[in-house]
Amino acid sequence: MSKPLFITGIGTDIGKTVVAAILVESLKADYWKPIQSGDLDNSDTIKVKNLVSNSRSVFHPEAYRLTQPFSPHKSADLDGIVIDPLQLILPKTDNQLIIEGAGGLMVPLNNSFLMIDLIQQLHAEVVLVVKHYLGSINHTLLSLDALRSRQIPLKTIVFNGDSDQYSEDVILAYAKCKAIAIPMINDISKTTIANQHIYL
C-alpha cells in the first residue's frame, strides 16, 4: 500500500487545493482534509469534490470543522476547543490517500503541535507546492530544511503558476528531487482539472 501523500505549501494561498484536485483526479485517489478552518459551506473538501470527475475517489470527512478562518490553533480556541492530535487518525481506505494541510509546515494545530508534527505522525510523504514571488526561494528552502530535519520524505515539488527559471534552478539544486510544473489555470473547472495530469 502506498504511503499517504500530504500536500503542503510554502505558505497560504499557494494553490494546494488545486494541486490536490489534480492529484485526486490523476490518481483516482481518496481525499482527506484533517482540519478545515472557516468557510464550512464551501470547504476545501467540497471544492475538490466539485472539481473531480472520476467515480472512484472517496472524500473523507474532516476530523475538525472550525468556524473561524484563522490558524487552526486560533480557530479552535475561538470555538472553545483544543485540537487533539490523537483524534487525527488516517481514514480507512485501500486507495491512495491525498491529504491536504492548512497553510505551511509550521502552522500550529495547538500550542505544542505543528502541521509538520502531523505529517510525521501520519507517516506521509510530502508534495510541496511552490508559487513564485519575492521571498519564495527563502520560504521554499526553509521548508525543505524543516522536512530534512525530521527525515520526512519529499515525494515531489509542484511549481504552481508562472515559471521562474532562476528560482526553480536554485530550488531544485538544493532539493535534489524531481519537480512538476502546473501552468497558471485561470478557469478552474472539472475540464481544466481533468486536463492537468500528475503522475508520481
Phi, psi and omega in degrees: 000132180292148175293151173299149175255121183257117181270117175230170182226175179277001179178196178265160182056041181264340181112022182301319185292321176295316178297319178301315180297318179296317180293317179301316181290316183296320185263356188051043186270166170278162182229142177213127172250104185300320184226125175249122178251109178076174177053046186293334179281346177219056185292168177297325177299315179296317180300312181295316180301321180287345181259353185258136184259332187288158184261000182274324186298138175249138181251106187278144183292149178295148174286325179227131175241103186259142190278340188255142185271061180232185172306143185308321183293323178287315179300318179297316180297318179295333176273000177079025179227167172239129179292125180258113181303334181289345177272355181265082187250134179304132174293149180284127177199150172264001184262164170300136182247127173258124179247131178251124177277186176240125180065217183256191188294327187261019176290129181280135173267327166214191186286355181224007186223123185255168177302321180295329175294322179295317178303316180295317180299324184273358180053047183261158169264150189257136165252113185263118181267129183235134171237140185278130174199168179296115184108351185290332177297311180302313181296323180290313182294324175296319177297317178297319178296320179298318178295317180297322182295334178261000184056041176270126184291136176260115182284311180195163169255136175248116173274115186254121176099204185300140182281150172217100187298324179301312180294314185295322178299316180294313183298315183289327176296324181281320185285326184054048176217172179281163180222157177235137179249132175244125179292163176300125179255110182277323180248094184276113182213174177303321182294312181293324179294317180295333181275353177258108185257129172238119175238122187264000000 
